[in-house]
């Protein structure tokens, strides 16, 4: 009896001690039993750990063992897991730590390859572009191509594409295309090579623009510049080794900003082969999620399913380092080229769209690539595969088509919980947002367009439309999950790339709504620093069904995190743009480290 009593007493004393030592900060998991057993590989203490858990708890310290986080809490709690000679103990001296950032939409392979062979400039004016071309043609033989990829009229000081005459003047004997991806401006030589003239019939998708007075071609091709570019062989293809080298270099730049995961906006077989091998060599610095775009027009639903399954078999890494995460389709064009499908005609506000985009039709509403039934077929295939359906979709009119397809599938079997998404989704009217919220549709957004192009777009588009341009505060109130990404397509430099992938500049735009020329667009749609960080961490994990594994600093999750050079939560707001990572850790492995 006495023995039993003493036993119970010891138990209670033991419990008391355990609770005193290991009382967890609310919301933070540290298990006393684990604590007694484990020795950490790395302990970061004396810091400001933004865990980005549900309550946005801030802790002092975090412990890592192998590829996982084993403790988060106070200095005392976490340092208990450190052992001299076995644990790297890092005094953060108050520095901020965030979960490894997740880039939720970048064309990583394409961008990596773009700068590898030749670094083209990023001209900020028609004038500088023409000067560059004039010099460049001197080094080329007659008939050799110049193609400026991903170059947009909204990003030129003159707020327009170069004209046919301007291009002809600097390059009379070389084909040129200024390719804005969803529209392209060609010179006469390029059109001649392609055999395109004013008698060429209009294509099924897109518009060959003609001078309304003379009927002559203007050299502008709205989402049909492939008519010209199919005659351009492109740059030399990279070898497998070169591709890996290119990816390694771009990923190193991502790591310097604190990124540890990337959702690739469009993946190809040779890219996946490169990521596979980088992983097996221990040289892949970011966790990948791939997006696959099957051939949805010609193939039946069953064939689409099989095509995706075949792609899945090519991925040789564990899921946490690479998986096919999405089935993608293409709805419309882009807002930087006036080809995004809009509800209102581009001429609704006035004629400025004619100058900026080269349109000659005030009633033009942009382009939809396929019909709703085709998108619904692809979405049915995604449903069967249990993969999220997603689509490139910029305009509100495009969104009507995409959500129309989602509704069609939803009528047969509810899509809620499947996290289907909209990539870009620049213009989201309230009725669309409501349907998305009700059906768990998530938004993969790129705030870069707000700060790079917002000033000009607000002059071109009506107030009614511009009110629906990334209204993040409104979206947040609906409960829709928004993940942040860049839509990086070419170049390596985080600021001069198209589009810029610097996440801290993006977060600055989210919290300030400042556009590049210094103005502010819809300040009422600002979101908090906490919400902005969620877009680049846990929400990116959510859209790729991996929030149980990464996206926050919590016990049991992947040891993916970044130590920052500034206090993100309290630094003066403009200093957010200067944030970078001092150290980045992915799966417990340091992939970037620098002095302050
Ligand atoms: Zn994209």
Boltz pocket constraint, residues with backbone or C-beta under 6 A from the ligand:
constraints:
  - pocket:
      binder: B
      contacts: [[A, 105], [A, 107], [A, 265], [A, 487], [A, 488]]
      max_distance: 6.0
